[in-house]
Amino acid sequence: MKTVITYPGIDAADRPMGPAPLSPAVLHEPMLFISGQVAIDPYSGEITGNDIASQTRQVLKNVGALLNEAQMTFDNVVRVTIYLTDLSTFSEMNAAYGEFFQFPFPARATVGIQLNHPDLLVEMEVTAMR
């Protein structure tokens, strides 16, 4: 059975992901699938940070909140896909990313893309498992 996981204190019906037909995360035991997270504070709707390091941290704070709601941690993450609007920022993103994970690290891929808002620099989708 699928269960919608959302940010603490936000009801799934409040649609913090906007009008798109998706959920912030879906738990289908033993796996958690977290939709692409960007550097938008889910409570204010504002973009957080104007550089890759601060946006990476906000993305991973969003991921952490969803993991916590599913009673998981970053240690449960098995796969991350990272989408960067500028691949030259990889090393700065990687340094901020490394603040959230420890060995054994999740499997990972990084792809260069264009996001739907010019101020957004990074998006990450995550799979975690109990």
C-alpha positions, 0 to 999 in steps of 0.5 A: 500500500502506498502512503503519501509522506509530506513535510512536517505539519503540512497536510498532503491536501495542502499541496506544497508541491504546487499544482503538479499531480505529484506527492513530495514522497511516497512510502511503499514499504520498505522503500521511500521514493522522494520526488525531485526536491529543489531549494524552495522552503516548503513552508514559505514557498520561497527559494532559499539561497542564490549559490549552489552550496546553500541551495544544495543544503536546502534541498537536503534539508527538505529531503531530511524532513521527508525522511524523518516523516517516514521514520528514516534518516540519510543512512537509509538513502540508497540512490540519489539523482542530482540535476545541476543547471551548471555542471561547473558547480559540481565540486561546490555541490559535492562539498555541501552534499557530503555534509549530509552523507557518510560511508557507505554512500548512496549510489548516485548520478549527476545530470546537467539540465535546465530547471523551470525557474532560472534561480533554481540551481539544483534538484535531487530525487532520492530513494531510501529503503528500510 
